[in-house]
Amino acid sequence: MNKDNYQRVVVCAANRSKTGKIVCGARHWDSAMRGQVCNTSWLRIKLFGRLPKPWRAAEQGFIDQFGVFMGRQEAWKVAEAAGQIKYGRDHSKGTLYSEDLY
């Protein structure tokens, strides 16, 4: 797929660890993301422990259709240019949240 011939769009929420690994899901730290990172339930982590060390300060963002990670501000620009922002709120304008899309 040639990136030059396609409108870039936001595909889904993503988190990037300090080691550069990326996990994806419909929402940040939803069950799909947690399942990719943790071998235990989210409730158990919440009550008794923490996320695995590389994920404790993970950057929240999104990926595009090419699998490229974008921070929240870059993702806002991409989503805005693609006409994807459906529920944008004035207080978060310029910073994308999955709630802005769906």
N, C-alpha and C positions, 0 to 999 in steps of 0.2 A: 504494500500500500504506500503510495507516494503522499507524504504529508502535505506537499504543496498544493494538491488538488482537492483537499477536503477542508470544510469549515471545522475548526477545532471546537469540541464541545466537552462539557463536564459530564463524566460518566457516573462516578460514584464517590462517596466519602472514602478517605484514606488516611492512614497514620504512618509516619515514617520514623523509625527508631534512630537513635544516635549512631547506630552502626550502618544505617542506610537501607535496612530492610523495610518493605512496605506491605501493609495489610489493608484489605479493602472490605467495605460493607455498605449497606444502605445508609446507615448512620454511624457516627463516630462512636466507637466502643460498643457497638451492638453485639448480639450473640455471635454473628458471623466473624467479626473481628476478634472478639475474645477467644473464640474457638481456634483461631489461627495462632494465637499468642500463648494461651494458657492450657495446661493439662488438667486444670481443676475448674470448678464452677466459679462464676463471677461472685456469687454470694460468699463463698468460702474465702476468696481473695479479699473481699470487702471487710469481712469480719475478722480474719486471722492473719492476713498478710498483704502483700503488695504485688503489683505487677512485676513480672521478671525485670531485672535491673535495666536492660537496654530499652525497655518500653516506658519507664517511669516518667521520662521527660520527652515523650514522643511528640513530634510536630503534627498537628492536625491540619489536613488539607484535603485535596481531591486528586483524582487522576482523570486524564483525558482519554479519548478513544485509542490513543497510541500507547497507553500505559505510563505516560509521563506524569510525575508527581508535581502538583502545584500547591503553593501555600494558599491560605484563604483569600488574600488580596489579589493574587494573580488569577485565581479561579473565578473571582467575581468579574474581572474584566473579560475573561473567556466566556463565561455564562451570559454576561450582558450582551456581548457582541453576537452571540448565537441565539439571542432571544429566549434564553432558558429561565430567566428569573420570573417566577410566577407570583411569589408571595413576599417580595422584598419589603423590608421594614426600614423606615427612615433611620432608626437608631443603629442599624447594622450596615447601612449602605457603604459599599466599598470593601466589605469583609463578608465572604460567602459562608453561609450555613446551609446544611442540607434542607432545613425548613424553608429556605428561600426558593428551592427548586420543586419540592414535592411534599 
